[in-house]
Amino acid sequence: MLPPVQIIARKRDGGEHTRSEIAALVEGYVAGEVHDHQMAAWAMAVCLRGMTESETAALTESMWRSGVTLQWDGHPLPRVDKHSTGGIGDKSSLILAPLLACCGVCVPMVAGRALGATGGTLDKLESIPGFRTNLSARELSGIVERIGCVITGATSEMAPADRKLYALRDVTATVESIPLIAASILSKKLAEGLDALALDVKCGAGAFMKTVARARELAQLMVRTCERLGVRATALVTDMNQPTGRMVGNTVEVNEALETLSGRGPSDLVELVLALGGDLLLGVKRAESVQSARAILSQKLHNGQALEKFREMVAAQGGALDRPRPIETPHLVCADRAGFLFAIHGEQIGQALIALGGGRTSIGAPINHAIGMELLVRLAEPVEREQPLARFFAPADAWQRIAPTVRSAFCIADAPPPAPVLIAERIQ
């Protein structure tokens, strides 16, 4: 192996790493032979100079293989999963895992917590009393084999290189590097031992990626990286200029997911679930066409099977779905003028929910799962003066402090904006 300083210098000067250089760097970092300050310098060099597709694939593989890969020897069903880059009100994972498990595939979903203003799947599920998100690899595999699906956090054995590097990136202003984002996401997903992966790359005011061009770049890189590493992948670039569905928060999003699993979900959330799930069923040949895939998924949503599977998964992970899940006192946000709802500043809403106690301001801080928001008007819809735009669930004292900030997140204009397009692009 070249000394770390020479590997850093090669990237600093715009050079391309070999596969063996990247593997040695990652292995050395996990072993403690490459130090944090050296890895931070390398990450900054990557952030400024970029990486080729072959370098990104090599980094992804090295981080993936730094830990265990779940083994499914003798398991007859294909393994699939979905990953979202995060958005306001994005609860599709809660619906997709049990829904797909009713369709002849299994779903070993490793999910994450809130990142910045966006919500986290694990935080939402923990609003269910008793629900465990810290399963071991053995527990994860056992539940998948019995139930067909699981949603849990990454185990300590899976992709430890990513865990170390992610924490470093978070404090060195290198989070936004697209090759590093792709390698981080995919190293954890590939450790699940997947046959197919669907990627939901969010774009807009409530997402990490603000422009379609940047979202497309990330989506294309992740799809091509999966192809290089032998896993079929598709990606959707989806709108996040308004929440997906109507609910934002932990308990309220679980409740909306349950409504969707009962066949009564909002149309945009249902469409997103059918599109992502359809790609996965096609990818592992559990459907012959887009139309048949959507028909299979829609049937499972409406006949009660998906809801029952969710109940089984929750019980297997220690959750008590029938115990109370309280919601805080509602407060209305009303229009200050007539017109059209022109914009919703999703990141501002996400930060407001955190300030109200519905998210974390530091690692490990407690969350009030009863905090949330219900969107009452969609983008481009007409509104009258004093018409309610949203309902926030929060303690009265906290609400009084944050209400002006919340109200400023909703913009009304004389003319409507262009109608939002839920799925901007599909990449395969």
N, C-alpha and C positions, 0 to 999 in steps of 0.2 A: 504493500500500500504506500502511495505517496504520503509524505507528512501532511497533516491537515492544513498547514499554512499554504502548501503548494496547491492543494485542491481549492482552497478559498481563493487564492490568487488567480487560478485558471478561470474561475467563474467571474471574478472581479473584472478581468480583462476581456470578457466576452467569449471565452472558449466554451467548448462542449465537453461534458464529462463522459467518460466511458461507463458502461454498466457496472464494471468491477469497482471503479472509483466511488460511485454512489453507494454500492453495497458495503464497501469498507467503511465509508463515512458513517452510514447509519448503524452498522454493527458496532463501530467504535463508540458512537454516542450512547447507545444502549448499555454498553459495557463500562462506560465511564472513562474510556481512554480518550475520547474527544470531549472537550469541556464545553460548558454552556457558552462561554464568551466566544469560542471558536465557531460553534454552531450558529450563534447569533450573527456573527460576521458573514458566514456562508448564506444564511437566510436573507440577509440584506442584499448580498450580491445577487442572489436569485431574484429578489424583488425588483432590483434595478435592471438586471440584464436578461431576465427571463430564462426559460428552458425550452428545449425542443420537445417534440412529442415523444421521442425515444427516451430522452432524459426523464420526462414526467412518468412514463411507464416504468422505468427502472426504479425511480424513487418510490412509486406506489408499491411495486412488488417488494422492494426491500423493507418498507415499513410494514406491509402486510405480513411478510414472512419473519418479522422480528419476534412474533409471538405465535400462538397456536392458531390453526385453522380448524373450525368445527368439522368433525368427521361424520359422514352419513352412510357408512358402509352398510349395504344391505337394505337401506331405506328405499322403498319403491317409488316414492313421489318426487318430482322435481322441486327444487328450492328456489324461491323467488323473494324479492324484497323491493321496496320503494324507498327513495330518499328525496327529501325536500330541502332546498337550501334555506328555507325558513321565511315565514311571513306572518302578518297579523291575522289571527283567526284561522290559521292553517291546521285543521284537525283531520285531514284525510287519512293519515296513518291509522287512527283509531278505528276507522271504518274498513280500510283496505285489508288489514291483517286478518280479521275474522271472515270477511267476505271471500277473500281468495282461498282461505282454508276450507271453504265449502265447495270449491270448484276443482278439486283434484290436484292441488299443489299444497306445499307447506311453506310457512313464512317464519323464519327465525330472525325477527326484526330487532336489530340493535339500534336504539334511538338515543336522542340526546336531550339536554336541558336547554333552557332559554339562553339565547345568545343575543346580547344587546337588547334591542326593543322587541325582538320577536320571541314568541312563546316557545316552550319546549314540550315535546310529547311526554316525556317522563314526568314533568311537573303536572301536566294535566291529569295523567293517570293516577298520580299520588293524591288527587283530590277524592279518590274512591277510598274509603276507610280500609286500611290494612293492605292495600295493593303494594306488592314488592317489586322494585325495579333493580335490585342488586343481586340478581340470580348468578350463581356460578355457571361455568360452561356445562357442567354435568346436569344441573337443574334445567338450564335452557334447553338442552337437547332432549331431556326426558319429557318436558312439557310439549315440545314440538311433536315428538313421536306419539304422545297420547292424544293431544288436542288438535294439533295441526298448525298452531300459531303461538307466538309469544311476542311480547314487546318488553324489552328490558334494556338496561344500560350496558355498555361495554364492560366485559369482565377484565380483571387485571391481566389475564393471560393473552388478551387479544390486542394486537398492534401496539405494544408498549412504546415503540419509537414514536408513533403519532402522538401519544399522550404527552410525552416529554417535549416534542417539538412544538405541539400546539400551545402548550403553556408558555414556551419561550417566545413564540411568535406574538402571543397576546400582549407581551410587555416590551416588544422591540419594534412595533409599528410595521410588521411584515405580514399581518393577517390578510391583506388584500391581494397578495400575489396569486394569480389564477392557477399557475402550476402547483403551488403549495396548497391551495384550497382543494384542487382536484385530487391530489395525492392523499390529503388528509381524509376526505370523504370516502374515497374508494378503498383505501387500505383497511378501514374498519368493515366496510361492506363485503369485500372479498374474503375477509377472515371468516365470514359466515358460511363459506362453501357453497356459493350460489351458482345456479344455472342461468338465471336472468335477473336483470335489474332495471327498474323504471326510475328515471330521474325527473324530478319536478323542479325546474330552475325558475324561481320567482323573480319578477322584474317589476319595479315601480316604487312608489313612495313608501310602501310598507315593507320593502324587501331590502336585502343586503346589496343586490345588484340593482342599480337605479335605471339603467338603460338597456334597451333590447340588444344593442350591439355587444355589450359586455356580458349579458346573460347568454347570448348565443355563443360567444367565445368559450365560456366555461362549459356549456352544454356539449359543444362539439368536441372539446378536449376530453371530457369525461367519457363520452361514447367511444371515441377512438382509442382511449387508454384501455377501456374494458375489452374492446376488440383485440388489442394487442395481447391482453392477458387471458384471453379465452373465455370471457363471459359476455353473453349477448346483452346489449343495453340499448334502450331508447331514451330519448329525453324530450320533455315538453317545456317550452318557454311559456310561462303562464303569468297572467296579470295579477299584480299585487298593488294596484292603485286604490283598492278598497278591500276590506276584509273578505275572506272566503266564507260564504254563508253569512249569518247575521250576528253570531256570537263571538266575542273575544274575551279570553280569560280561561281559567282552569276548570272550575266546576261547570260553568255555563257551556263551555265547549264540549265537555263530556256529555252533558244533557243533549246538546244539539247532535252529537254523534249518535246517541241512542235513538233520537228521532229519525235520523237518516237510516240507521240500521232497521228501523221499523217501517221503512218505505215512505216516510213523511219529511224527507230532508229538503232544504232549499235547492233550487234548480242548478245553481252554479256549482255547489258542492257535489251534488249528484253527478253532474256532467264531468267534473274533474276526476271523481272516483272511477267512473265508467271508462274514461279515456286511459288513465294509468293502468287500471286493472285489465282492460282489454289488451293493451300492449303486452302485458306479462303473460296472459293466457295464450296469445298468439305466439309469443316468443318460445314457449315450451310446448307448443302444439296441443294445447288443451281446447283450442277452438280453431275453426277452419277459415274464419273471416272476421273482419271487424264487427260486422252486424251480428254474427252468431256469438261472439265474445260478449258484446254488450247485452244481448238477450239473456245469456246465462247469468251474468252478474246482476242484471235488473231483476230477474226472477228470484234470486237468492235474497235480494234486498226486500222484496215484497212478500215472500212466503214465510218469513220468520226465521229461516235457517241462519242467516248472518247474525241476527240478534242473539239467538241461542248460542252460537259459537262464541260471541263476545262474552256472554255470561260464563261459559265454560272456561275461557281463558282467564277472566278476572278471578274466578274461584280458584283456579290452579295456581295463581300467583298471590293467593292469600287475601284477595279483595272481597268486600261485602257490598255488592252493588245495591242491595235493598236497604242498607242503613242510610240515615239522612245525610244529605250533602247541602248544607245551608248556603244561602246567598245573601249578601249584604243588602241594606236598604236601597231602593231605587231612587235615582235623581234624574230628571229630564234635562236634556240639552235642546233648546228650541231655536228656531230660525229667527234672526234679528231683522229679516226683511223677506219679501217675496222674491221669487226667481227660480233658479235651477241649482241643484247641488252640483257644483262645478269641480270641487276637489276635496279630498279627505287626506290630511297629512297623517298617514299611518304611523310613521315613526314617532311623531309627537303623541299620538294616542297611546302607543306602546309604552313610551316613557312616562306618560301620565298614570297608566295603570301600575307601573313599577313604583312610582312615587306614592300611590295610594296604598301600597303594600301587596299588590298582586304579583310582584316579581322581586328579584334579588338585586340588592345594591352591592353585595360582596359575596364571595364564594361561601357556600354553606349557610347563608342567611335564611331564616324561615320565610315562608310564603303564606299569605292569607288567601287560600284557594277560593274564598267566597267573593273576592273582588272580580269585577268583569264589566262588560259592555254589551248591549244589544243595539245593533244598527237598525234604525227604523225606516230610513230612506236610502235608496241606492243612487249611485252617481248618475247624473243626467236627468233625474226625476224632478218634476216641478214641486215647489214647496210654497206654502203661504206663510206670511208673517206669524210668528209664535207657534208654528207647527213643530211638534217634537221631531228631532232628527235622530236622537239616540237616547238610550237609557243606560246610565252608569249605576253599578251596584257597588256602594262604598259606604264606610262609616261617615256620619254626617260631618264630624269635625274635620276629617281629612278632605272630604269633598269640598267644603267651603274654601280651603286653601288652594285647591287645584282647579276649581271650576273655570276661572278665566282662561287658563291655559287650554283646557279641554275645548271650550267654546271656540277658541281661535283656530282649532284644527279642522273646522268645517267651513268651507268657502262657498258662498252663494254668489252667482253672477246672473246677469240679465239673460244670457243665452246659455244653452246647455253645451257641455263639452262633447267631443266625439264619443259615440257609444263605445264603452269598453269592450275589448275582445278578450275572452277568457283564455283561450289558447292561441298564442301568437304564432308559434312554430312547432313543428315536430321534427326531431332529428334522429336518424337511425343510421 
